[in-house]
Amino acid sequence: MVFSLSEAHCFCIAHELTIRETAAAHDLVSCSSQSLKVLWLGVATAAPVPSSCALPPTAAATGELLCRSSSIAIDPVRISESIGDLLPGIDQVGRHRISAEDMIYGDGSAEDEDYAHSFPEKSMPSRNAYQLIHDSLKFDEDPALKCAAFLTTWMEPEAQKLIVGNLGKNRVEKHKVTECIHRRCLMYLNDLWNGEEGQGATGTVTVGSSEAIMLGGLALKWRWREHRKAQGKGTSNPNIVFGANAQVALEKTARYFDIESRLVPVTEDSHYCIDKHKALEMIDENTIGMYIILGSTYTGHYEEVALMSKLLDELKAKKGLDIPIHVDGASGAFVAPFSHPDLHWDFRVPCVVSISASGHKFGLTYPGIGWVVWRSPEYLPNDLIFELGYLGGVEKTFTLNFSHPACFLIAQYYQFIRFGREGYASIMNDCLYHARLFSIALEATGVYQCISDIHRPRGTYGFSEENRLAASQLFFKTINEPVSGADPSPNLNFNYGLPEVAFRFTDWFIETHPTADQDAIAKLMRVCGWTLPNYSLPPNMSKYKIMRVVIKEAHSDDFVNRLMRDLMWSTQAVLDTQSQSLGEALSHPLAKSRSISNLAHKVAKSNTKPMSDQEKHSHWKDIIEKIGEIKEDDFGKKEGL
């Protein structure tokens, strides 16, 4: 007996042949001239071909007739292979049989505890490995919505192509063009930071500003040690002086390299930065140098490098102590040259011997890349330099990390030549504009006050009603003056600092709402997708907790408006929980309209006169109510809230 056409289809289905293979069998059956169609699949265990069957020549050449008989052993895999032989195009078209190895979500690997605790015993298909990792990474926060992060989260497609195209290139292997790019970048930075003209730049690329800080610290220690030995004095108790507002990399340097950290307390009067006069009291003959921070991680303030240098010169004249400065410009070294070219913080300052910076912060490059540059070769001791010859040619190295991906160096070079001074200035000015807008809007609510001061008139620090109004008036006056995007002149009237907004509840709000909690605000912001940490100020100011937003290149008006809206919703939800359950508080949206167009501007303009405590209560309610009343058609018609 042989299969009929319908029986052939049933056979294919019963043995889990794919739809494409079933169609192939159908085509093969149809080519027979017999009224009773013959299915020719060519298995090795079939019976001899009956003489009465007229078989297609291609079928007769490949095997024997498959009869429907209980005595015949049927191998579906061989059946599939035979179809592939008969129709050569089928393998190229693509045939997929489901098996445990092919399954992504059903092979059990995702639930196997051994994958988490021991090195995998078996391999898996590449697409399964990819999907497993890809799905897990979905639970990471969106980097673009991590408000406190300084890292670059976006680069142009052309820059990304250069990164991908050079992922396998190691910078230390002395690729000629890559090393030329390295030297050019160092020369650009030496020029940007006002190094001496006519001499080559002394420095190196690093994996980040932390490595750069450590190299700067090591150079300070080695030079101090050489000087002490020349005087016949001991070298066993080196110390370094810096503010308690320092990022952890500075403390790591001291601890890892056996240097005593002398942390200078910060105060409100010192603008949460190093207290210069207290710092002088901590300096002695074992002080290898000072770290001065251009852009505090906590609040964005710049420490006064030039004034500290002047005080150190006076100390040298009195006590003979020669104390050099390393500038931690992790963030500020790529902001100040473009937004505040009038500020002296770099190699124009006599005591500054080295500068470190992060290329993956306001250098606008993906992580991880950093830079360290010395004033001249004499400030980089020869004992820190190694010469290697086993990579082809003589290689001088003075980094902590030997291998270094060239792709991020190349990406940094792309940004330098792509934007130039004009482009960087335009980007930094835009970041500062959005940071000031957000600051003005925050303080206009009456609920929040800024610890950062970049939105206040030059020389005005701290929050008060008078300072708030002065900042608001200056901001709106400045944005109405026509200037080019790269012109730094609008910044001349504002305080120096990073495009960073550090803020907390006002004292009035804390007194009138003692149960309100900034931690609750931070958690509710996570509900909206934001990561907005709430953290303590440095030790002696730790009674205050602050929240921080760092404004970066990719942050637009829409970013600021949405952030403002969600912060107001979170604040109102916290207030509502004082009179109702959390579920009820969260069930009501902030506004009837979902539009957020110009929201930050509207909030900032809503409060342009001094307010009493009672007026602050009604003002907040008025803001919340009027946001809900604004409709899409009203934007552009209504001047403010």
Secondary structure, 3 states (H helix, E strand, C coil): CCCCHHHHHHHHHHCCCCHHHHHHHHHHHHCCCCCCCCCCCCCCCCCCCCCCCCCCHHHHHHCCCCCCCCCCCCCHHHHHHHHHHHCCHHHHHCCCCCCCCCCCCCCCHHHCCHHHHCCCCCCCCHHHHHHHHHHHHCCCCCHHHECCCCCCCCCCHHHHHHHHHCCCCEHHHCCHHHHHHHHHHHHHHHHHCCCCCCCCCEEEEECCHHHHHHHHHHHHHHHHHHHHHHCCCCCCCCEEEEECCCCHHHHHHHHHCCCEEEEECECCCCCCCECHHHHHHHCCCCEEEEEEEECCCCCCCECCHHHHHHHHHHHHHHHCCCCCEEEEECCHHHCHHHHCCCCCCCCCCCCEEEEEEECCCCCCCCCCCEEEEECCHHHCCHHHCEEECCCCCCEEECCCCCCCEHHHHHHHHHHHHHHHHHHHHHHHHHHHHHHHHHHHHHHHCCCEEECCCCCCECCCCCCCHHHHHHHHHHHHHHHCCCCCCCCCHHHHHECCCCCEEEEEECHHHHHHCCCCCHHHHHHHHHHCCCECCEEECCHHHCCCEEEEEECCCCCCHHHHHHHHHHHHHHHHHHHHCCCCCHHHHHCCCCCCCCCCCCHHHHHHHCCCCCCCHHHHHHHHHHHHHHHHHCCHHHCCCCCCC
